[in-house]
């Protein structure tokens, strides 16, 4: 599966279950083992497990592979290995403590929010062009001063 399609699929799966603070990093320059690291937060053990299950199900549904999953039994930190991307779903306290962004965060990937089907097509094109910034949602419209 194309890495851009995989990262969009993972982010969409995380957004479906209301993950917080989703970050995607290009790690191809750091290791040959995987091309992306995705880090997201869940507010409870139950939510982190649900987020991991959502990623697993969406990737499998799209024909991708799940190499392994770890941490489902406790749910404080669940890791989903899709081969080309590693997904860390953590509770905020653990995420702050381990600070994986410091290790993997040298090259953030910029993704556009995919709100509609037309928006999803546009975001896939944007993903191909922009791999140098953090996840972004479209900027809200500004009101003109009177």
N, C-alpha and C positions, 0 to 999 in steps of 0.2 A: 504494500500500500504506500502511496506517495506520502512523504512526511508531512507535507502541508495539509493534506486531507486528514491524516491521522491526528495532527495537533488540533485541528478544527473540531473533529469528532470528539476528542477528549474534552475540550473546553465546553462544547455544547452539552455533553453528558454531565459535566460538573455543574453547569448553569441550570440544567433541568432540576437538580436537587438543591439548588440555592447555595452552592459553595461560595465562600467569601475569599476575597483577596487572591484571585487566581493569577499566577505568574507563569510564563513560559520562557524557557531559556534554551538557546542554541548551544549545545555542548560538543558539537562535532570537532571543534578545534582542541578540546581537552581530553577526549577519550574516543577510541574507536568502537567502544561497546554499545553506545547509543547516541542518537543525534539530538534528542530533546529531553529536558527535565521540566516537568510541570509540577508546580507546588500550589496547593489550595488548602483552605482551612474549613473545618466543620465545627459546629458549636457543641457537639456532644458525641459520645461514642456511637450512638445510634445513627447520627447523621454521617459520620465519617464512614461507617460501614455501608450506608445507603449510597454515598457518593462513589465509593469503590465499586459497588455492585452495578451502579449506573454506567461507569466507565467500562467495566468488564462486559456488560451486556451489549452496549452500543458498539464496541470494537468487534465483538464476535458477530453481531448482527450484520456489520459491514464487511465481514469476511476477513477480519484481522485476527491475529493470534494473541493469546494471553500466555506469556511464558510462565509467570507465577504471580501469586498474591501473598502478601505477608501482613500479619498484624490484625487480621479480621477477628480473631478470637477476643482481643481486648478492645480494639477500636480507637485507641488514642492516636495511633499513627499507622495508617494503612498504606502499603506500597503496592502499586500495580505495575508490573513489568510487561510492556507490550513488545519488547524487542528493540524497536527503534526509539521508543519513548518510555521514560520512567515517570510514574505519577506518584507524588508524595501527598497524601491527604492527612493533615495533622490538626490537632486541636491547637488553638492560639498559643497557649503557654509553652507547649513543646516546640512549636514552630519558632517562637522567639528564642528559646533556649538553644536549639540546635542551629538556627540561622543558616539554613541551606542556601539561601540567596547569596551569602558571602562566598560559598564554595563554588556554586554553579552559575552565579548570576552575572558573569562577565559580559555576555551577549544576550540581552533580553530580546524576545521576539515580539514584534508589534502585530496584534490582531485587531481587526475591526469587529465590532459587535454584529452578529447576524440575527437581526430581529425578524425579518420576513424572508420568504423564499427568494425574492429579487435581491434582498440585502445579503442573503447567503451566497449568491453567485458573485456579487460584487466583493464580498469579504474574502472569498477564496482567491479572487484576482489580487486583492490588496495583500493577502498573506504572501503571495509569490513575490511581490515587489518589495515589501517592507519587512525585513527581518532584523531590525536594529533597535527597536524600542519596546516599551512595555505594552501590555494589553490596554487597549483604550476603548471606551464607549464613545459614540458620536457626541460631540460637544452640544450642550443645550443651546437653543436659539437665544440670542440676546435681545433684550428690549431696547428700542431706540429711546434716547433721552428726549424729553419734550422741552 
